[in-house]
Amino acid sequence: MSITTRTVRRLMALAALLFLGIALLIRAFDDGALRQYSGTALYASMVWAAVLFMWPRMAPAPAGTVATVFCWVVELAQLTGLPAELSSRSLAARLALGVQFDPVDLAWYPAGVAPLMVLHHLVRARHRATAAPHRPPSALRHEASAGN
């Protein structure tokens, strides 16, 4: 059975909502390092889900790379002051763009994406293994000898 584009998109929308819910839950109960760094990693996880929502057939490594690079670009943009200006006007901009550059965040983005890349790879490998018809080695030898 093939995983359809529609199914991947639904799963990625649910994943993004799950990551957002976890981030908001942590934000409601913690105001320290857990809040800051888990929020950064979960932001990257939401970006990963968005990448796969837009490109459902993308392989794990490219999806993780696109998500991480996007997060780095947003973080580096904070050096310009533009995200801080937009964030002062909008909570959505504050959550999406951040306010202030933090070099530590550059390491937390891949930390949020790497486990998802591994999971994505494992799911794809399992799906391929179950989708491929199983043929015993004797059948393969018979087919090879029949071709000669």
C-alpha positions in Angstrom: 0.0 0.0 0.0 1.4 3.4 -1.0 1.4 6.4 1.3 -0.4 9.1 -0.6 0.6 12.8 -0.7 -2.7 13.5 1.0 -1.8 11.2 3.9 1.6 12.7 4.3 0.1 16.2 4.3 -2.5 15.3 6.9 0.2 13.6 9.1 2.5 16.7 8.8 -0.4 19.0 9.8 -1.1 16.9 12.8 2.6 16.7 13.7 2.9 20.5 13.5 -0.1 20.9 15.8 1.4 18.4 18.2 4.7 20.2 18.3 3.0 23.6 18.8 0.8 22.1 21.6 3.9 20.7 23.3 5.7 24.0 23.0 2.7 26.0 24.4 2.3 23.6 27.2 5.9 23.9 28.2 5.7 27.7 27.8 2.7 27.7 30.2 4.5 25.8 33.0 8.2 26.8 32.7 10.0 30.0 32.2 13.6 28.8 32.3 16.0 27.0 30.0 13.6 24.2 29.3 11.1 26.7 27.8 13.8 28.5 25.8 15.6 25.5 24.3 12.7 23.2 23.9 10.8 26.0 22.1 13.7 26.4 19.7 13.9 22.7 19.0 10.1 22.4 18.6 10.1 25.4 16.3 12.5 23.5 14.1 10.3 20.5 14.3 7.3 22.5 13.1 9.4 23.8 10.2 10.4 20.2 9.3 6.7 19.3 9.3 6.0 22.4 7.0 8.7 21.3 4.6 7.2 17.8 4.3 3.7 19.3 4.0 4.9 21.4 1.0 7.0 18.6 -0.5 5.6 15.3 0.8 7.9 13.1 -1.3 11.1 14.7 -0.1 13.7 12.3 1.4 14.7 12.6 5.0 18.1 14.3 4.6 17.0 17.0 2.2 13.9 17.7 4.3 16.0 18.0 7.4 18.5 20.2 5.6 15.9 22.6 4.2 14.2 22.9 7.7 17.5 23.5 9.5 18.8 26.0 6.9 15.5 27.9 7.0 15.7 28.1 10.8 19.3 29.4 10.6 18.3 32.0 8.1 15.5 33.2 10.4 17.9 33.3 13.3 20.5 35.2 11.4 17.9 37.6 10.2 17.4 38.6 13.8 20.8 40.4 13.6 19.1 42.9 11.3 16.6 44.1 13.8 13.7 43.6 11.4 12.2 40.6 13.2 12.3 42.5 16.5 10.5 45.4 14.8 7.8 43.1 13.4 7.6 41.2 16.7 6.8 44.3 18.6 3.7 44.7 16.5 2.5 41.1 16.3 2.5 38.0 18.6 2.5 35.8 15.5 5.6 37.5 14.2 7.2 37.1 17.6 6.5 33.4 17.7 7.5 32.8 14.0 10.5 35.2 13.7 11.8 35.6 17.2 13.2 38.8 18.6 16.9 38.5 19.4 19.7 36.6 17.9 21.0 33.8 20.2 23.9 31.8 18.8 23.0 28.8 21.0 19.8 28.5 19.0 21.8 27.6 15.9 22.7 24.3 17.6 19.2 23.7 18.9 17.6 23.8 15.4 19.3 20.6 14.2 18.6 19.0 17.6 14.9 19.5 16.9 15.2 18.1 13.3 17.7 15.3 13.6 15.4 12.8 15.5 12.7 13.5 13.0 15.0 12.8 10.1 15.9 9.4 11.7 12.2 8.6 12.3 11.4 9.7 8.7 14.2 7.4 7.4 12.9 4.4 9.5 9.3 4.9 8.4 10.3 5.1 4.7 12.5 2.0 5.0 9.8 0.0 6.8 7.2 1.1 4.2 9.4 0.1 1.4 10.1 -3.3 3.0 6.4 -4.0 3.5 5.4 -2.6 0.1 7.8 -4.7 -1.9 6.4 -8.2 -2.7 8.3 -10.9 -0.8 9.8 -13.5 -3.1 11.8 -16.4 -1.8 15.4 -16.7 -3.0 14.5 -19.9 -4.9 12.0 -17.9 -7.1 14.7 -15.3 -7.9 17.2 -18.0 -9.0 14.5 -19.6 -11.1 13.7 -16.3 -12.8 17.4 -15.6 -13.4 17.9 -19.1 -15.0 14.7 -18.8 -17.1 16.1 -15.6 -18.7 19.2 -17.4 -20.1 
